Amino acid sequence: MPPTAGAVRQRDPARTQAEILDVATREFAEHGYSGARVDEIAARTRTTKRMLYYYFESKAGLYTAVLERAYAQIRAAEQTVDVEHLEPLAAIRRLAELTFDHHEAHPDFIRLVSIENIHRAEHMRASGRFADLNTPAIDRIARILERGRAEGVFTRDADAVDVHMLISSFCVFRVANRHTWKTIFGPDLLAPDTRERYRAMLGDVVVEYLTA
């Protein structure tokens, strides 16, 4: 039975849901969808399992909400950077750097994406919201590419989704494979003394691909 209307009014619903999503993000990122426990999330948010289901309906609903917020956060971060008035080369490099910075600062996001791939994106498909969440990112890259080609700066007729994949693959690999890479080859991909080198490398790779 869901909480009464009076019980819900005693809480700040937006704040409660944000706290639940914060804890759930860490729980799902650490233990995966199958291993995460709703009871543990409820205990760590000082609420009840019943309250979690009141807001999110089910474990799958909570997990999907965590994924949606994770993607919404990076899309929101992209919108804070005004690249429309930068030259195309500077604009695409800036977007690449922003992705680099965000993925490094949010390793839980990378873990969640990896987990959802294990589940063959079944929760994302069931949601139906992820295309709308991520379309603005592709549209933004497409506008930069169009300006670059019009100005004769970009010589390759590149697809915006391909450029997004190029940027994401570098940034995701660096975070997702940090421990296995270090074990096999020695260097820590997230070591502070190599950070700026890798950040510049990403920009160089993207620019070279578009101008070669």
Secondary structure, DSSP 4 states (H G I P E B T S, - for coil): -PPPHHHHHTS-HHHHHHHHHHHHHHHHHHHHHHH--HHHHHHHTTS-HHHHHHHHSSHHHHHHHHHHHHHHHHHHHHHTS--TTS-HHHHHHHHHHHHHHHHHH-HHHHHHHHHHHHTTTHHHHHH--HHHHHHHHHHHHHHHHHHHHHTT---S---HHHHHHHHHHHHHHHHHTHHHHHHHH---TT-GGGHHHHHHHHHHHHHHHHH-
